[in-house]
């Protein structure tokens, strides 16, 4: 049997065909299996990471399941966006390629299909095709999984329609789907046309104005998050990461993929994903600390990147696999760079100070800025050459031990010099040690990188820590005396303190290992060590022994709070140093009071609980419970 039709394609023909292809790809058994396997792999990966880091099988399973559940919603949204964006893409393609608007003649026989137009002449046997579908808009004859020939229903008479269907059945090509009745097709076409006229249709959100609106919504949600939940200091970094990165990533991906028509669509997808996760994060934070889990926001960010990668791959990999991989690389790189910028505050503060000084703009806070200028103008050789003398003077100020009773010496360390908060806390810690231990207290050494201390006290460095420990050790009886060591700064998961000067010049970090070595080599056996820093629980393994009490401001995988120069002390410093400790309470009572006060303050601020930690050595139980 044979037949011939003549037709000219319209935008609606192409849109309907492209959407039929989209449904075919996303709903196929292979696609569903792919999604299922991907979710299983993600679940196993998250489960494994949590088991390795935390060791709790139940918590790991819950975290992995919650993560996968959170992915399903955005994946559905992503599919809907992809379906809606086809209209915008096809319209751009239809306007750009004149060949799509040329009149086409199609002829079929039992042997194959002939196509002719002004620019196309092709003759193909049925065996070269991949399959066919009889849809409401006409016949779709697939060349491969990603492209097809479209033959609109309006070009056929009823006899031709039946003839082509019979020919395709006899050709042996696999049939996909089933044809719809004329009434169903007409009703669906009307509904599609109505939906496209709605302002909320998916296709409409690919315009520049809609992308800008999505961006504004995301920025607004980010501002709400940072203001309501007391993260104002992180607002610029948060807006850069959450609002700017998706747009920049979309622009770069569109450039690499050479997609003029789809770049805005990618931006819409990325922004929509970010908005969904930002809303989820706001709900989680509003629910209170009890439902928050550490690192959860990192999981959300990772899921956002994963879904954006899927968007690129599923949507555009058929055009060029290499370019799709390049676009994915740029996406991940953009997110990584944005994250790095959000952690590079010190570099920007330093650059800002230098530029402002060079331009002679800005008002100065006299005391702090004079001290800062003095530090900046100190020659390097003089600064470092003065350290042995400053350590010796600090050691000389220690009082000789009194025989016949335990003596207590203190070493307090303010490693972070770019913020004055840490120096205030270290100085107060020395005062509190004197008040708590009373007549047994024989003096203390302050190591500080604070701007007001740098000319008068030894710097907080690894070498000075070792020298101070040796000086204190020379005064102590290892069998009876006690060292009270208090360290404060920003911390890391690697059991290190950020160590820098007021000029933002980084020094070698003071670590748990270096402190342990300094105390051991100095012969200081009995010690109480307090670490006021993020992730300070990671210090316990290196410091713990039978003769040591270790108190930390946070769990090994949690941040502590209050590292803001507008505050007098950190949250932990406020609760521990200004609690009952200075009035003679036992270390146990002081720790419990501080832990409760910190939990209440973090709960009020809707913060992830820091959960201060402690370790009490076997030989230190009596001291732990002893009041003055």
Beta strands, then each sheet from edge to edge (+ up, - down):
strand 1: 3-7
strand 2: 104-108
strand 3: 112-116
strand 4: 121-125
strand 5: 131-135
strand 6: 138-142
strand 7: 148-152
strand 8: 408-414
strand 9: 441-448
strand 10: 482-488
strand 11: 496-497
strand 12: 510-511
strand 13: 527-532
strand 14: 548-552
strand 15: 613-616
sheet 1: 1+ 2- 3+ 4-
sheet 2: 5+ 6- 7+
sheet 3: 9+ 8+ 10+ 13+ 14+ 15-
sheet 4: 11+ 12-
end
